[in-house]
Amino acid sequence: MVATLNGADPKTKEWAAHFIAQDTPVSLVAGQVVTVNLRIENVGMAKWLQGGNNPVHVGYKWLDASGESALDCEDRRTGLSTDVYPRQEIVFGATLVAPRTPGTYKLQWDLIAEGITWFADADNLPLVVPVAVTAVPQDITGWRVESNLNMAQVARALDGDPTTYWQVGTLQAKGQWFRLNLGAPRLVDGIQFLSPGKGFPAA
């Protein structure tokens, strides 16, 4: 079924996307190549074309600790598997290449209508997630953490930094979920939840 915008709000942007879900790893090795699963809704007025003169691709930018664009990164863009009409969603895997220099980064996921504009440059907020890039694999390298609430900050649940934390930003309710993917079978003999004075789920 194709959804279209009838009587669209005049404030609706031409190029706009809403990131519904993502499973970006919280830690990667420098130069590592992975596939990240994204679920995105077209909330703009323009149809996203898979091909043609101005296809829409998913891309990313790496920002260093100072907020500047990292220079030692490989630009990869992933094409859509089909055209996406306004109010439609698409789920697919996007290629991601980690920077070659270890450090703490903010990864900015965005879409680009080739030859026209990056969506962020058209006043659409990109998805920004924290990612640690290390010289050698760590215990949490490749781990993925997801939630249906506050997904942009969910990586903070595993960043190992006691000064940061992840919270859902709303009262606990039925249907909320948090998922940890260890990437491979592991023997787990205990789980400890740490909360820096922010409390725990009670229900």
Buried (B, 14 or more C-beta within 10 A) or exposed (E): EEEEBEEEEEEEBBBBBBBBBBBBBBBBBBBBEBEBBBBBBBBBBBBBBBEEEBBBBBBBBBBBEEEEEBEEBEEBBBEBEEBBBBBBBBEBBBBBBBBEBBBEBBBBBBBBBBEBBBBBEBEBBBBBBBBBBBEEEBEBBBBBBBBBBEBBBBBBBBBEEEEEBBBBEEEEEEEBEBEBEEEEEEEEEEEEEEEEEEEEEEE
